[in-house]
Amino acid sequence: MKIFCSGIGGIGLSAYAALRVQQGHTVHGSDRSESQITRDLEVLGVVVSLLQDGTALSADTDLFVYSEAIPKDAPERKRAEELGIPQQSYFQALGELSKNGRVIAVCGTHGKSSTTSMTAKVLLDAGQDPTVVVGTRVPDLDGRNWHHGREDLFLLEACEYRRSFHFLSPDIVIMTNVDGDHFDAYGDLAEYQDAFVEFLRRLPEHGVVITHGSDPDCRRLAEASGRRMIDADAFELPTLTIPGKHMRQNAQLTLALAAHLGIADSPARGSLQAYRGCWRRLERKGVWNGVTVFDDYGHHPKEVRATLAAIREVAGAARLVCVFQPHTHARTFSFYQEFVESFADADVVIVPNVYDARSDIERDHVDVERFVADLRAQGIDAYNGESLAHTEQMLRSAVLRPGDYLLCLGAGDVTKLASAMVD
């Protein structure tokens, strides 16, 4: 087929595009800006346009696949409709790609990418060869967010946003947690968790859900699904080279899967101990002027707490400076007080801006000055960074001292600041 991917620079759709190339299809696509991901795709032979006005879409295209970031009235989607080209969302296309295989789906509010990455390493080290789609770049996958396997086994990161994961046909589900998120797409926590129960019910009768039995919500949802639950908490926390209790708990899920698949415990633990982490998940970027710089994707209050606690394991009594960029105004409003109370492990917090990922639908905007003032009311030394550029200037000239730890935290372009600090 000739496939066009709109929003091809996205971390999920780019993996789908690469896999389709590996299968012998011709893939074109578009994105709003160039990135390492689009450059990697071009090396594979994918033609990537930085124009999204519909001109890059040709009439001989067999399938048009779009990311969730592309709205229905986008020029390319309208052009595809005019040309009569079949359209699928990324997860519809991923579900179609994997429906005839055995699918291990990793879902949950937090920890999906890390758990999928760890699981991929354990499976590959054990001699299995799954096709992998993961929402981050993984050193153990040669820096890619995908692996083209030779078996009929698929290991897929399953996102719950707008119930996207309902397009998958899982045989095994790993469920990390169900704390709640995406309340621009779900009315409340009950509706959010009901979507997970519905997903678990997509398992066949012999299918299993692997989760933390000590988490009452996870246990309740697993029981409500009627599918067999494997309790990952029955496995001792493994030793990892990356910090954070939450990472060790993610690895527990991988150990439980390994046991279910007949992979011996000792080699599975050895694989996990050799796991090198992944892009933007407690990623150590380097050192500037005696300051150790970390980058992390965390954008939910519980992720903020867990990530700061993990860095504190490494930093000890050293000063920890956190640049936190909230991701979307809606999420910040939904968890406002939880965010305000989640920075206890930081000594200094700087908020450069709010990453405006959904400007087409968001109308209410967070007052950063008020957010900073509310952080100060919690006893946090907090500042409005005004922009990424101004925040970088503040860090270099007035805030950082040799021996400090700097954490750049958020799902937006704050990652550019982490890179700039060590470049």
C-alpha positions in Angstrom: 0.0 0.0 0.0 0.8 3.7 -0.2 0.2 5.0 3.3 0.1 8.7 4.4 0.6 9.5 8.1 -0.6 12.9 9.3 1.4 13.9 12.4 4.0 11.4 11.6 6.5 12.9 14.1 4.3 11.8 17.0 5.9 9.1 19.2 3.3 6.5 18.4 2.5 7.2 14.7 6.2 7.3 13.8 6.6 3.8 15.1 3.6 2.6 13.1 5.1 4.3 10.0 8.5 2.6 10.5 6.9 -0.8 10.9 4.9 -0.4 7.7 8.1 0.5 5.9 9.7 -2.7 7.3 6.7 -4.6 5.9 7.4 -3.3 2.4 4.8 -0.5 2.2 5.4 3.0 0.9 5.0 5.6 3.6 4.7 9.4 3.2 3.7 11.8 6.0 3.6 15.3 7.4 4.3 17.1 10.6 4.5 20.7 11.7 8.2 20.6 12.4 11.4 18.6 11.8 12.7 16.4 14.7 15.0 13.6 15.3 12.1 11.3 14.8 11.2 12.6 11.4 14.9 12.5 10.4 15.1 8.9 11.4 12.0 8.1 9.3 13.6 9.9 6.3 16.7 7.6 6.7 14.2 4.7 6.3 12.9 6.2 3.0 9.8 7.9 4.3 9.0 11.2 2.6 8.1 13.8 5.3 6.5 17.1 4.4 6.5 20.1 6.8 3.4 21.5 5.1 0.1 20.2 6.5 -2.1 22.1 4.1 -3.2 19.0 2.1 -0.8 19.5 -0.8 1.5 16.6 0.2 -1.4 14.1 0.0 -1.7 12.4 -3.4 -4.8 10.9 -4.9 -3.1 7.4 -5.3 -2.8 7.1 -1.5 -4.4 3.8 -0.2 -4.7 4.7 3.5 -4.6 7.9 5.5 -3.6 7.5 9.1 -3.8 10.5 11.5 -2.6 11.1 15.1 -5.0 12.2 17.8 -3.4 15.6 17.6 -4.9 16.2 14.1 -8.4 17.6 14.4 -11.3 16.6 12.2 -11.3 19.9 10.3 -7.5 19.8 9.6 -6.7 20.4 5.9 -5.2 17.0 5.3 -8.1 15.1 6.8 -10.5 17.2 4.7 -8.4 16.6 1.6 -8.4 12.8 2.3 -12.2 12.9 2.6 -12.5 14.8 -0.7 -10.3 12.2 -2.4 -12.2 9.3 -0.9 -9.1 7.9 0.8 -9.9 5.5 3.7 -9.0 7.1 7.1 -8.0 5.6 10.4 -6.8 7.0 13.6 -3.3 5.9 14.8 -4.8 3.4 17.2 -7.4 2.1 14.7 -4.4 1.4 12.3 -2.4 -0.2 15.1 -5.3 -2.4 16.0 -5.7 -3.5 12.4 -1.9 -4.2 12.1 -1.9 -6.4 15.2 -5.3 -8.0 15.3 -4.1 -11.4 13.9 -1.2 -11.7 16.3 -0.8 -12.4 20.0 -1.0 -9.0 21.8 0.6 -7.9 25.1 -0.9 -4.5 25.8 0.6 -2.2 28.5 -2.0 0.3 29.8 -2.3 2.6 32.8 -2.3 6.2 33.9 1.5 6.3 34.5 4.5 4.1 33.7 3.4 2.6 30.3 6.5 3.5 28.4 9.0 2.4 31.0 7.1 -0.9 31.6 6.9 -1.5 27.9 10.6 -0.8 27.4 11.6 -3.1 30.3 9.4 -5.8 29.0 10.8 -5.5 25.5 14.3 -6.0 26.8 13.4 -9.1 28.9 11.5 -10.7 26.0 14.4 -10.0 23.5 17.0 -11.2 25.9 15.0 -14.4 26.4 15.2 -15.2 22.7 11.7 -14.0 21.8 11.2 -11.6 18.9 8.1 -9.5 19.4 7.1 -6.5 17.3 7.3 -3.5 19.8 5.6 -0.1 19.8 6.5 2.1 22.7 6.0 5.8 23.4 9.6 6.7 23.9 13.0 6.0 22.3 14.7 3.1 23.9 18.5 2.5 24.0 17.9 -1.3 24.1 16.0 -1.0 20.8 18.9 0.8 19.2 17.4 4.2 20.2 14.1 3.5 18.4 10.5 3.6 19.6 9.8 0.4 17.7 11.2 -3.1 16.9 10.1 -5.2 13.9 9.8 -8.7 15.2 9.7 -11.9 13.3 7.1 -13.6 15.5 3.4 -13.1 15.6 3.8 -11.5 19.1 3.1 -7.8 19.6 4.1 -5.8 22.6 2.2 -2.5 22.5 1.8 0.6 24.6 -1.9 1.1 25.0 -3.1 4.7 25.5 -6.5 5.4 27.1 -6.9 8.9 25.7 -10.3 9.1 24.0 -10.6 5.3 24.6 -8.0 4.7 21.9 -6.9 1.4 23.4 -10.4 -0.1 22.7 -9.2 -0.6 19.1 -6.7 -3.2 20.3 -7.3 -7.0 20.7 -5.2 -7.9 23.7 -4.4 -11.5 24.8 -2.5 -10.2 27.9 -2.9 -6.9 29.6 -0.3 -5.3 31.9 -2.1 -2.5 33.9 0.3 -0.2 35.8 -2.3 1.9 37.7 -5.6 3.7 37.2 -5.3 7.0 39.1 -7.1 9.1 36.5 -6.1 11.5 33.8 -7.4 13.1 30.5 -10.5 14.7 32.1 -10.9 16.6 28.9 -12.0 13.3 27.4 -13.6 11.7 30.5 -16.3 13.2 32.7 -14.9 11.9 36.0 -12.7 9.2 37.5 -15.5 6.6 37.4 -15.9 7.1 33.7 -12.2 6.9 33.2 -11.9 3.6 35.1 -14.9 2.2 33.4 -12.9 2.6 30.1 -10.2 0.3 31.6 -12.8 -2.3 32.6 -14.2 -2.3 29.1 -10.6 -2.7 27.7 -9.9 -5.6 30.0 -13.2 -7.3 28.9 -11.7 -7.3 25.4 -9.4 -10.0 26.6 -10.4 -13.5 25.6 -11.8 -15.8 28.3 -8.3 -17.3 28.8 -6.7 -13.9 28.8 -5.0 -12.5 31.9 -4.5 -9.1 33.4 -1.2 -8.5 35.3 -1.4 -5.7 37.8 -0.5 -4.6 41.4 -2.9 -6.5 43.7 -2.1 -4.1 46.5 -3.6 -1.2 44.5 -7.3 -1.4 45.5 -8.4 0.3 42.3 -6.4 -2.0 40.0 -7.7 -5.1 41.9 -11.3 -3.8 41.7 -11.1 -3.2 38.0 -9.5 -6.5 37.3 -12.2 -8.3 39.3 -14.9 -6.3 37.6 -13.6 -7.4 34.2 -14.1 -11.1 35.0 -10.7 -12.0 33.7 -7.9 -13.8 35.7 -5.6 -11.5 37.6 -1.9 -12.1 38.2 -0.7 -10.2 41.2 2.7 -8.6 40.4 3.2 -7.8 44.1 3.9 -11.5 44.7 7.3 -10.9 43.1 10.1 -9.3 45.0 11.1 -5.8 43.8 14.0 -6.2 41.4 17.3 -4.3 41.5 17.7 -1.6 38.8 20.5 0.8 37.9 17.9 3.6 37.4 16.4 5.2 40.6 12.9 5.3 41.8 10.5 3.0 43.6 8.0 3.5 40.9 10.5 2.1 38.4 11.0 -0.9 40.5 7.3 -1.4 40.7 7.0 -1.2 36.9 9.7 -3.8 36.7 7.6 -6.1 39.0 5.0 -6.2 36.3 7.5 -7.3 33.8 8.7 -10.1 36.2 5.1 -11.3 36.5 4.7 -11.4 32.8 8.0 -13.2 32.4 6.9 -15.9 34.8 3.5 -16.2 33.0 5.4 -16.8 29.7 7.7 -19.3 31.2 10.8 -17.1 31.3 13.0 -18.0 34.3 13.1 -15.5 37.1 16.9 -15.2 37.4 17.6 -14.2 33.8 14.6 -11.9 33.8 16.0 -10.1 36.8 19.4 -9.9 35.1 17.9 -8.3 32.0 16.1 -5.7 34.2 19.3 -4.9 36.1 21.0 -4.2 32.8 18.1 -2.0 31.6 19.4 1.4 30.6 16.3 3.4 30.9 14.7 5.3 28.0 14.2 8.8 26.6 12.8 11.4 28.9 12.2 8.9 31.8 14.6 9.9 34.5 17.1 10.4 31.7 20.5 11.8 32.8 21.4 14.4 30.2 24.9 15.3 31.5 26.6 17.9 33.6 26.9 21.7 33.3 29.2 23.6 35.6 29.0 20.9 38.3 25.2 20.6 38.0 23.8 17.2 37.1 20.9 17.6 34.6 18.0 15.1 34.3 15.0 15.2 31.9 11.6 13.5 32.6 8.3 13.3 30.8 6.2 13.4 34.1 3.1 15.6 33.7 0.7 14.3 36.3 0.9 15.1 40.1 1.7 11.5 41.0 4.4 11.4 38.4 5.8 14.6 39.7 6.0 13.2 43.2 7.5 9.9 42.1 10.1 11.5 39.8 11.2 14.0 42.4 11.5 11.2 45.0 13.6 9.2 42.5 16.0 12.1 41.9 16.2 12.7 45.6 17.4 9.1 46.0 20.4 10.1 43.8 20.8 13.7 45.0 20.8 12.9 48.7 21.1 16.2 50.6 22.2 18.2 47.5 20.0 21.0 46.3 17.3 19.9 43.8 16.1 22.5 41.3 13.0 21.6 39.3 11.8 23.3 36.1 8.2 22.2 35.8 6.2 22.9 32.6 2.5 22.0 33.1 1.1 20.1 30.1 -2.2 21.5 29.0 -4.3 24.0 30.9 -7.2 21.4 31.3 -5.0 18.9 33.1 -3.5 21.7 35.3 -7.0 22.8 36.3 -8.2 19.2 36.8 -5.4 18.5 39.3 -4.6 22.0 40.5 -4.3 21.4 44.2 -2.6 18.0 43.7 0.1 19.8 41.6 0.5 22.5 44.2 1.2 19.8 46.8 3.5 17.6 44.8 6.9 19.4 45.0 7.9 18.6 48.6 11.2 17.0 47.4 12.3 20.0 45.4 14.2 22.9 46.9 13.5 25.3 44.0 10.7 25.2 41.4 10.6 27.3 38.3 7.5 27.4 36.0 8.4 28.7 32.6 5.0 28.5 31.0 2.1 26.1 30.4 2.6 23.8 27.3 -0.4 24.7 25.1 -0.8 21.3 23.4 -4.5 21.7 22.6 -4.9 25.3 21.7 -7.7 24.4 19.3 -10.0 23.3 22.1 -8.8 24.9 25.3 -10.3 28.3 26.2 -9.4 28.7 29.9 -5.8 29.5 30.7 -3.8 28.9 33.9 -2.5 32.0 35.7 1.2 31.1 36.1 1.7 33.9 38.7 -1.0 32.5 40.8 0.3 28.9 40.5 3.7 30.1 41.6 2.2 32.0 44.5 0.3 28.9 45.6 3.5 26.8 45.4 5.2 29.4 47.7 2.3 29.1 50.1 3.4 25.4 50.5 6.9 26.6 51.5 8.4 26.0 48.1 11.0 28.5 46.7 9.1 29.0 43.5 9.5 31.4 40.5 7.7 32.3 37.3 10.3 31.6 34.6 8.2 33.5 32.0 9.6 31.5 29.0 12.1 28.6 28.4 14.7 31.1 27.2 14.3 33.4 30.2 14.3 30.3 32.5 17.6 29.2 31.0 19.1 32.6 31.7 17.8 32.5 35.3 19.3 29.1 35.9 22.7 29.9 34.5 23.1 33.4 36.0 21.3 33.3 39.4 19.8 29.9 40.5 22.2 27.0 39.9 25.3 26.3 42.0 27.9 23.5 41.5 26.7 20.3 43.1 23.0 21.0 42.4 20.7 18.6 40.6 18.5 20.1 37.9 15.3 18.3 36.8 13.4 19.5 33.7 10.0 18.0 34.0 6.9 17.9 31.7 5.6 16.4 28.5 6.1 19.5 26.4 9.1 21.3 24.9 10.8 21.7 28.3 13.0 18.8 27.1 14.7 21.4 24.9 15.9 23.2 28.0 17.4 20.0 29.4 19.4 19.5 26.2 20.4 23.2 26.0 21.8 23.1 29.5 24.3 20.4 28.7 24.9 21.3 25.0 
